[in-house]
């Protein structure tokens, strides 16, 4: 499973990542960017969490997501949650 | 905010409760998920309300906790003594799971005072309604658990309104998390202070010495200065109750919070401590903690592991309170 792709899809569904001309090419080409550029508020964070949890069958504590600052950070956190899945 | 500053914030009128319930309601609306049981419980816990609604809710909860208190306490005491003596008074095992014992003691207590049976399953797996760090999957699991408790309340008390069921479920959830953490931590420190001595050597303090609720959040109603620091209106702060840990009896009141939100379960908690301290003081058993860890939680300090090795028992014990 391509976790990065799932994360990008969740960010796109919640905050329209792929509609942003400056960020979409970076995300799709494997690059990294600061999540602060997406203006994610607290409720959007939970939307992203729900999509990732439902898609991947994981538990994702909000604090773990809030601790991430870049796309790569978030992919790492989600990857660890997938690996810790019982 | 530490010690006196924390107590001052909790006791004063300049700070109100954090808007956690509003956030959960917004979350349910935004995600289109059912958190109705969670919200019903939250709205029936005084700790999340302010103003006239808070005062009314406190009166209801205080009356609820006072109903048949002596009889409930007597039943709880007898059952808790039996549980403690069964776990510690037998020489069948050299190792004891004190977390399991603490959970059982608290559950017996909460069962008597709320009229609800304890939830089935591993207690360490229950999501806490007080946590701000539950993902959506955990919030859904919590919702299922609370709905089960509402169904049990309805089966056991079919003539009661849902508000009354919410009081029962809410008090169970709150009391359980707070007491397991506080009793677990206090017992852990008591055992540490005993060293090689047996439980009969010194009675466990009859008041909690270490809190399972390390901090209480508050939101500033107006711009103000606390402990020399400017605090903007709407700013969130943390009042650290754990900074009172181990301080003398003078801090008993503050340990349960302070001001309008002073813990309504305080007299019951002290009664539970008396009961546990009395029973433990009769056990000629040495306990040495072999494994202790706190769960990773953003609200309660609840042990995730609490195990001890046990010395032999010098006399047969039954736990019979007579």
Interface residues (C-beta under 8 A of the other chain):
Chain A: X42 X43 X46 X47 X49 X50 X53 X54 X58 X59 X60 X61 X62 X63
Chain B: X23 X26 X27 X30 X31 X33 X132 X133 X134 X135 X136 X137 X138 X298
